[in-house]
């Protein structure tokens, strides 16, 4: 039984792909069975970028488009083959489905179902908590059953660990709230995501919720400009304003409404003991990941060489160079 509600659904137009098909040796696992085979796999071209981006229109209360957010989603590496319930190698329908999606042209409208995921990792002897950055893992994508109106809504449940007022680079309050929110994955491991509460409902939110409260929130994934924005030119004439912008966009999980808070008898309720135990286990996991990262980096350092063809210095007079 899932301990947290965790679902998000996007309706929008394909912007670009960061996916490739390559053949490599993979290890297939299912129900205790393991087999190593060579087969085609779909994975990212550039690891740090999303697997696919969608353009999702945002609307005002009258239904007019006011902006378009570019939202990223990720796919786990998808293998051409899988194991069936008997441990036999068979075709993987998810591979064919994703191949079909990859064949779609830019602008094709699709529906993507997925969930929010932990994107933390160990590097350089430290554990990077990546909670402020939105990570969505997709598990179903299709060009059918796509709504005529774009959306990027989700529903989540979990427990609030901290609520704070947002402070900008000028050390001023923005009026918004930032909420440290913990959820549980399918393995009952806790992970944090950061929620944003806009200023128009911030006071009501603070009156309703406090640290330690269970909650069910309806949320929207949005894009927000950070840094410098477009300014009107100071010259003597103009046919139009410049469309150039600076700064960058960040994705946020914005709370827009809530549901009734889970009570103790509810299967979604997270007790103090539940979260305390989960956070202790997370600290153990962090230490293990850091140790694993250090050992991997040490091994790579020991295996690195300045060159593989010998150690004699080249007999070249640099003064003879024609460049």
URUR-V333669 format. One line per field, one symbol per residue. ss: DSSP state (@ for helix, = for strand, . for the rest). psi: psi as a letter, one per 20 degrees, with the letter a starting at -180 (. if undefined). burial: b if it has 9 or more other ideal C-beta (glycine too) atoms within 8 Angstrom, else e. A space follows every 50 residues. Layout:
# URUR-V333669
ss->???
psi->???
burial->???
This chain:
# URUR-V333669
ss->.....============.============..============...... .========.....==========...==.===.....===.@@@@@@@@ @@......========....===..===.......=======........ =================.....============.....========.@@ @@@@@@@@.....=============.....................=== ========.............@@@@@@@@@@@@@@@@@@@@@@@@@@@@@ @@@..............@@@...
psi->pphqpnqqppoappgrqlqqpqprpropqpliqppprprqppaqgohiqq hqqqpoqqqahijqphrppopqqqpqppqhrrpaijjqprqohhghghhg ghiqqpipprppparqqpkqrpqkjqpookhipppppqippqjrlpqhpq rlqrpqqbpphqpqpppaijkqpiirqppopprpaijkpqqqqpqpoqhi jgggghhhqrpiqqqoqprpprppppbqrpqpqjairphrqqjpqabrqq qqoppirrrppprhipiiporggghgghhghhhggghggggggghghggh ghiqqhqjjrjpqpmpohiipi.
burial->eebbbbbbbbbbbbbeebbeeeeeebebebeeeebebebbbbebeeeebe bbbbbbbbbeeeeeeeeebbbbbbbeebbebbbbeebebeebeebbbbbe bbebeeebbbbbbbbbbbebebeeeebeebbeebbbbbeebbbeebeeeb bbbbbbbbbbbebeebeeeeeeebebbbbbbbbbbeeebbbbbbbbbeee bbeebbeeeeeebbbbbbbbbbbebeeeeeeeeeeeeeeeeeeeeebebb bbbbbeebeebbeeeeebbbeeebbeebbebbeebbeebbebbbeebeee eeeeeeeeeeeeeeeeeeeeeee
